[in-house]
Amino acid sequence: MTSPFLLLNLPTVVLREVFHELNVLEIIITDQMISSAYHNSEFGMIVVFKYLFDILPGPVDLSIDLENIRNLHGILINFPKCRNLIINERTLDPKYEHDLYEILDSVKVENEFDALFTQENEIEVDQIKHLNYVRIAYANWLTLPGLLSMKCRKASFMNHKLSRSDLMTFAENWYNSTDQTIEMIVFGWDENDPFVPKSDVLKWKPWNPRVRSKYYFSDLKYKPERQVDCSEGFDITRPDGLTATFLFEDFFDCTVTFFVWHDPYPEHARLQESKDLLAQELQCFKNIATSRNSSAQDKEIYKTVKNVLDRSCDYKTLVKVKDSKPHLRNAETFQLYDPIVHNVCAFKNEISSIRNEINNRRYKLRR
């Protein structure tokens, strides 16, 4: 059994300086952000987190907003390795310019690299090609040989200089290989140039429901839709039976996506996964209710949230209920339940949608 961690056992310098005006509850309640009014934010962050990592060891995820960092090197030197690294740079101000190559040279990223840079910046393909997931906002440095060497499961390259011919060569290279790694690669594309795959080597075919599902289930963080409609995509099937799809989409961002169907009918696995995730969220709800359902306010909030979960699959319902009860709206318990209700509603809707899709496909195949 683990022992409770007492914040008052932190070193004096941390208590007196770094934790000054720090909302300690944010460490306990969320995993998103903590804030401090300490004048040297980089030093404060390093002192606090190095101490926490020593007593609570685990994988490190770094998310850095360059506009708020004055000494990036001073931070990275304390984190030679991390699981995931997100670098966000939202301004063209020259004083915020950083070198992506040097950043990746300083930190060994093990799983995911997300570079939301607004400026042109070069990196070496060898620095990222082995990662599970890569997202580059400005990839004008990416060449065809670099793309062909990628071993990522999922990737997104926007603002690149790759041509239609390059993408065809990439697809042909995949077709003639035995690669089992690639799952999904997104390429930014010109909205005035609708993408239709053409090749003298490969025979691209329209969607056939007897070959693969209509929907691809995406877990990319920046794609709000989990089910991607691929009915308008074009397919090729390798000699080993593995099918890939090129899909042109013109929504908020114009993209061409290369999907690989390792599971041609993923809705069955996704249905079970959604059920398991739903059960986990409901258990979280039960745990919070058991630990906090003591005061009259907590009991009222519990009943309110339970009614929403039992009767509705729409998260907006909870928002309306909260707005109708101002005395409860800002309660801490409501804040704990809020993400759970959001997830439960999402998983219930997804389960319903997947079941409908499975039934529709069965009906079409019988005809």
C-alpha positions as CSV (number, residue, x, y, z in Angstrom):
1,M,0.0,0.0,0.0
2,T,1.4,3.4,-0.9
3,S,1.9,6.1,1.7
4,P,0.3,9.5,1.4
5,F,2.5,12.2,-0.1
6,L,2.8,15.3,2.1
7,L,3.5,18.5,0.3
8,L,4.8,20.0,3.5
9,N,7.8,17.6,3.3
10,L,9.1,19.5,0.3
11,P,12.5,21.3,0.7
12,T,12.3,24.7,2.3
13,V,13.3,26.6,-0.9
14,V,10.4,25.0,-2.6
15,L,7.9,25.9,0.1
16,R,9.1,29.4,0.6
17,E,9.7,30.4,-3.0
18,V,8.4,28.2,-5.8
19,F,5.1,27.2,-4.1
20,H,4.3,30.8,-3.3
21,E,0.7,31.5,-4.5
22,L,0.6,28.0,-6.1
23,N,-2.8,26.4,-6.3
24,V,-1.8,23.0,-4.8
25,L,-5.3,21.5,-5.5
26,E,-4.5,21.7,-9.2
27,I,-1.8,19.1,-8.8
28,I,-4.3,16.7,-7.2
29,I,-7.4,17.4,-9.3
30,T,-6.0,17.6,-12.8
31,D,-3.0,16.5,-14.9
32,Q,-3.1,19.6,-17.1
33,M,-1.3,22.5,-15.6
34,I,-0.1,24.0,-12.3
35,S,0.8,27.7,-11.9
36,S,3.1,29.7,-9.7
37,A,3.8,33.4,-9.2
38,Y,7.5,32.7,-8.6
39,H,9.6,35.2,-10.5
40,N,12.0,32.6,-12.1
41,S,9.5,30.2,-13.7
42,E,12.0,28.0,-15.3
43,F,14.0,27.4,-12.0
44,G,10.7,27.0,-10.1
45,M,9.4,24.4,-12.5
46,I,12.7,22.4,-12.4
47,V,13.0,22.4,-8.6
48,V,9.4,21.3,-8.1
49,F,9.2,18.6,-10.8
50,K,12.7,17.2,-10.2
51,Y,11.6,16.6,-6.6
52,L,8.3,15.1,-7.6
53,F,9.9,12.9,-10.2
54,D,12.4,11.6,-7.6
55,I,9.6,10.5,-5.2
56,L,7.0,9.6,-7.9
57,P,9.1,8.1,-10.7
58,G,7.3,7.6,-14.0
59,P,7.4,8.6,-17.7
60,V,7.9,12.3,-18.5
61,D,5.8,14.2,-21.0
62,L,7.0,17.7,-21.8
63,S,4.7,20.4,-23.3
64,I,6.6,23.7,-23.9
65,D,5.1,27.0,-25.0
66,L,8.1,28.9,-26.3
67,E,6.4,32.3,-25.7
68,N,6.5,31.7,-22.0
69,I,10.1,30.3,-21.8
70,R,13.1,32.6,-21.5
71,N,15.7,29.9,-21.0
72,L,14.8,26.8,-23.0
73,H,18.2,25.3,-22.7
74,G,18.1,25.5,-18.9
75,I,15.0,23.4,-19.0
76,L,16.0,20.8,-21.5
77,I,19.3,20.1,-19.9
78,N,17.4,18.8,-16.9
79,F,15.2,16.5,-19.1
80,P,17.6,14.5,-21.3
81,K,14.8,12.0,-22.0
82,C,11.1,12.1,-22.2
83,R,8.2,10.0,-23.5
84,N,6.4,12.7,-25.4
85,L,7.5,16.2,-26.4
86,I,5.2,19.0,-27.6
87,I,6.8,22.3,-28.7
88,N,4.4,25.1,-29.3
89,E,5.5,28.4,-31.0
90,R,2.7,30.7,-32.0
91,T,4.4,33.9,-32.9
92,L,6.7,35.2,-35.7
93,D,8.7,37.4,-33.2
94,P,12.4,36.7,-34.0
95,K,13.2,36.7,-30.3
96,Y,11.3,33.4,-29.9
97,E,13.1,31.6,-32.7
98,H,14.4,28.2,-31.7
99,D,16.2,25.4,-33.6
100,L,14.2,22.2,-33.7
101,Y,17.3,20.3,-34.6
102,E,19.0,21.4,-31.4
103,I,15.9,20.7,-29.3
104,L,15.8,17.1,-30.5
105,D,19.5,16.8,-30.1
106,S,19.1,17.8,-26.5
107,V,16.2,15.6,-25.6
108,K,15.8,12.0,-26.5
109,V,12.1,11.6,-27.3
110,E,10.8,8.0,-27.0
111,N,7.2,8.0,-28.3
112,E,5.6,11.2,-29.6
113,F,6.9,14.5,-31.1
114,D,4.5,17.4,-31.8
115,A,6.1,20.6,-33.3
116,L,3.5,23.3,-33.7
117,F,5.9,25.8,-35.2
118,T,4.8,28.8,-37.3
119,Q,8.3,29.2,-38.8
120,E,10.3,27.2,-41.2
121,N,12.6,24.9,-39.3
122,E,14.8,22.0,-40.3
123,I,15.4,18.7,-38.5
124,E,17.1,15.5,-39.4
125,V,14.7,12.6,-40.3
126,D,16.8,10.2,-38.2
127,Q,15.8,12.2,-35.2
128,I,12.1,11.3,-35.6
129,K,11.6,8.4,-38.0
130,H,11.5,5.8,-35.2
131,L,8.8,7.5,-33.1
132,N,5.3,6.2,-32.9
133,Y,3.7,9.5,-33.7
134,V,5.1,12.7,-35.3
135,R,3.2,15.9,-36.1
136,I,5.1,18.7,-37.9
137,A,3.2,22.0,-38.7
138,Y,6.0,23.2,-41.1
139,A,7.6,20.3,-42.9
140,N,9.0,22.1,-45.9
141,W,12.4,20.3,-45.2
142,L,10.9,16.9,-45.8
143,T,12.1,15.2,-48.9
144,L,10.9,12.0,-50.7
145,P,13.9,9.9,-49.5
146,G,13.1,11.2,-45.9
147,L,9.5,10.2,-46.2
148,L,10.4,6.8,-47.5
149,S,12.6,6.2,-44.5
150,M,9.9,6.9,-42.0
151,K,9.0,4.1,-39.6
152,C,6.3,6.0,-37.6
153,R,2.9,4.4,-36.9
154,K,1.2,7.7,-37.4
155,A,2.4,11.1,-38.7
156,S,1.2,14.4,-39.9
157,F,3.2,16.7,-42.2
158,M,1.7,20.1,-43.1
159,N,3.2,22.8,-45.3
160,H,5.5,20.4,-47.1
161,K,6.9,20.5,-50.6
162,L,6.0,17.0,-51.6
163,S,4.3,16.6,-54.9
164,R,1.5,14.3,-56.1
165,S,4.2,12.2,-57.8
166,D,6.1,11.9,-54.5
167,L,3.0,10.6,-52.8
168,M,2.4,8.1,-55.6
169,T,6.0,6.9,-55.2
170,F,5.5,6.6,-51.4
171,A,2.4,4.5,-52.0
172,E,4.2,2.3,-54.6
173,N,7.1,1.8,-52.1
174,W,4.6,0.7,-49.4
175,Y,2.9,-1.6,-51.9
176,N,6.2,-3.3,-52.8
177,S,7.3,-3.7,-49.2
178,T,6.3,-5.9,-46.3
179,D,5.9,-3.0,-43.9
180,Q,3.6,-3.6,-41.0
181,T,4.2,-0.4,-39.1
182,I,2.5,2.4,-40.9
183,E,-1.1,3.0,-39.9
184,M,-1.9,6.6,-40.9
185,I,0.0,9.5,-42.5
186,V,-1.6,12.9,-43.0
187,F,-0.3,15.3,-45.7
188,G,-1.3,19.0,-46.0
189,W,-2.7,19.7,-49.5
190,D,-3.7,22.6,-51.7
191,E,-7.5,23.0,-51.5
192,N,-7.5,24.1,-55.2
193,D,-6.0,20.8,-56.3
194,P,-8.4,17.9,-55.5
195,F,-6.3,14.8,-55.0
196,V,-7.1,11.7,-57.1
197,P,-4.4,9.0,-57.0
198,K,-3.1,8.1,-60.5
199,S,-0.3,5.6,-61.2
200,D,1.0,3.6,-64.1
201,V,2.0,0.9,-61.6
202,L,-0.9,0.6,-59.2
203,K,-4.6,0.1,-59.9
204,W,-6.5,2.3,-57.5
205,K,-10.1,1.3,-56.9
206,P,-13.1,2.9,-55.2
207,W,-14.3,1.7,-51.8
208,N,-15.7,-1.8,-51.8
209,P,-17.5,-2.8,-48.5
210,R,-16.5,-6.4,-49.1
211,V,-12.8,-5.4,-48.7
212,R,-12.9,-2.9,-45.8
213,S,-15.1,-0.9,-43.5
214,K,-16.5,2.5,-44.4
215,Y,-15.0,4.1,-41.3
216,Y,-11.4,4.3,-40.0
217,F,-11.1,4.8,-36.3
218,S,-8.5,7.6,-35.6
219,D,-6.9,8.3,-32.3
220,L,-5.0,11.4,-33.5
221,K,-5.3,14.1,-30.8
222,Y,-6.0,16.9,-33.2
223,K,-8.8,15.1,-35.1
224,P,-12.0,15.6,-33.1
225,E,-13.8,13.0,-35.1
226,R,-12.9,9.4,-34.1
227,Q,-14.6,7.8,-37.1
228,V,-13.2,9.0,-40.4
229,D,-15.5,8.3,-43.3
230,C,-13.4,6.7,-46.0
231,S,-16.2,5.9,-48.5
232,E,-14.8,8.4,-51.0
233,G,-11.3,7.1,-50.7
234,F,-9.3,5.1,-53.3
235,D,-7.8,1.7,-52.3
236,I,-4.9,-0.6,-53.2
237,T,-4.4,-4.1,-51.8
238,R,-0.9,-5.6,-51.5
239,P,-0.2,-9.2,-52.5
240,D,-0.2,-10.1,-48.8
241,G,-3.8,-8.8,-48.5
242,L,-3.1,-5.6,-46.7
243,T,-5.2,-2.7,-48.0
244,A,-4.4,1.1,-48.0
245,T,-6.5,4.1,-48.8
246,F,-5.8,7.6,-50.1
247,L,-8.5,10.0,-48.9
248,F,-8.8,13.7,-49.9
249,E,-10.5,15.9,-47.2
250,D,-11.2,19.6,-47.5
251,F,-12.5,20.7,-44.1
252,F,-10.8,23.1,-41.7
253,D,-7.4,21.9,-43.1
254,C,-7.2,20.5,-46.6
255,T,-5.4,17.1,-46.4
256,V,-4.6,13.9,-48.1
257,T,-4.4,10.9,-45.7
258,F,-2.8,7.5,-46.3
259,F,-4.7,4.9,-44.2
260,V,-3.5,1.3,-43.8
261,W,-6.2,-1.2,-42.8
262,H,-4.4,-3.6,-40.4
263,D,-8.0,-4.5,-39.3
264,P,-10.3,-4.1,-42.3
265,Y,-13.3,-4.0,-40.1
266,P,-12.1,-2.2,-36.9
267,E,-15.6,-1.4,-35.6
268,H,-15.8,-4.7,-33.7
269,A,-12.6,-4.1,-31.8
270,R,-13.5,-0.5,-31.3
271,L,-17.0,-1.4,-30.0
272,Q,-15.4,-3.5,-27.2
273,E,-12.8,-0.9,-26.5
274,S,-15.6,1.8,-26.1
275,K,-17.5,-0.5,-23.7
276,D,-14.4,-1.0,-21.6
277,L,-13.6,2.8,-21.6
278,L,-17.3,3.5,-20.7
279,A,-17.0,1.0,-17.8
280,Q,-13.9,2.7,-16.5
281,E,-15.5,6.2,-16.6
282,L,-18.5,4.9,-14.7
283,Q,-16.2,3.3,-12.1
284,C,-14.5,6.7,-11.7
285,F,-17.9,8.3,-11.1
286,K,-18.7,5.7,-8.5
287,N,-15.3,6.2,-6.8
288,I,-15.8,9.9,-6.5
289,A,-19.4,9.5,-5.3
290,T,-18.3,7.0,-2.6
291,S,-15.5,9.3,-1.3
292,R,-17.3,12.6,-1.5
293,N,-21.0,11.9,-1.1
294,S,-21.2,13.2,2.5
295,S,-22.4,16.8,2.6
296,A,-25.8,17.8,1.5
297,Q,-24.2,19.7,-1.5
298,D,-22.2,16.6,-2.6
299,K,-25.4,14.5,-2.4
300,E,-27.3,16.9,-4.5
301,I,-24.6,17.1,-7.1
302,Y,-24.4,13.3,-7.2
303,K,-28.1,12.9,-7.9
304,T,-27.9,15.6,-10.6
305,V,-25.0,14.0,-12.4
306,K,-26.5,10.5,-12.0
307,N,-29.7,11.6,-13.6
308,V,-27.8,13.0,-16.6
309,L,-25.8,9.8,-17.0
310,D,-28.9,7.6,-16.7
311,R,-31.2,9.5,-19.0
312,S,-29.1,11.4,-21.5
313,C,-26.1,10.9,-23.9
314,D,-25.7,14.6,-24.5
315,Y,-23.1,16.5,-22.5
316,K,-25.0,19.7,-23.1
317,T,-27.6,18.4,-20.7
318,L,-25.2,18.7,-17.8
319,V,-24.3,22.2,-18.8
320,K,-28.0,23.2,-18.8
321,V,-28.5,21.6,-15.4
322,K,-25.5,23.3,-14.0
323,D,-26.7,26.7,-15.3
324,S,-30.0,26.1,-13.7
325,K,-28.4,25.6,-10.3
326,P,-26.0,28.5,-9.7
327,H,-25.4,27.4,-6.1
328,L,-23.8,24.2,-7.4
329,R,-22.3,25.3,-10.7
330,N,-18.8,26.2,-9.4
331,A,-18.6,23.4,-6.7
332,E,-15.4,21.4,-6.7
333,T,-17.3,18.1,-6.9
334,F,-19.0,19.3,-10.1
335,Q,-15.6,20.0,-11.6
336,L,-14.5,16.4,-10.8
337,Y,-17.6,14.9,-12.4
338,D,-17.5,17.2,-15.4
339,P,-14.9,15.3,-17.6
340,I,-16.4,12.0,-16.6
341,V,-19.9,13.0,-17.9
342,H,-18.3,14.4,-21.1
343,N,-16.5,11.0,-21.7
344,V,-19.5,8.9,-20.8
345,C,-21.7,10.7,-23.2
346,A,-19.1,10.5,-26.0
347,F,-18.6,6.7,-25.5
348,K,-22.3,6.0,-25.4
349,N,-22.8,7.9,-28.6
350,E,-19.9,6.1,-30.2
351,I,-21.2,2.7,-29.2
352,S,-24.6,3.5,-30.7
353,S,-23.0,4.8,-33.9
354,I,-20.8,1.7,-34.3
355,R,-23.7,-0.7,-33.7
356,N,-25.7,1.1,-36.4
357,E,-22.8,0.9,-38.9
358,I,-22.3,-2.8,-38.2
359,N,-26.0,-3.4,-38.8
360,N,-26.0,-1.3,-42.0
361,R,-23.1,-3.2,-43.5
362,R,-24.7,-6.5,-42.8
363,Y,-27.9,-5.3,-44.5
364,K,-25.9,-4.1,-47.6
365,L,-23.9,-7.4,-47.9
366,R,-27.1,-9.5,-47.8
367,R,-28.6,-7.6,-50.8
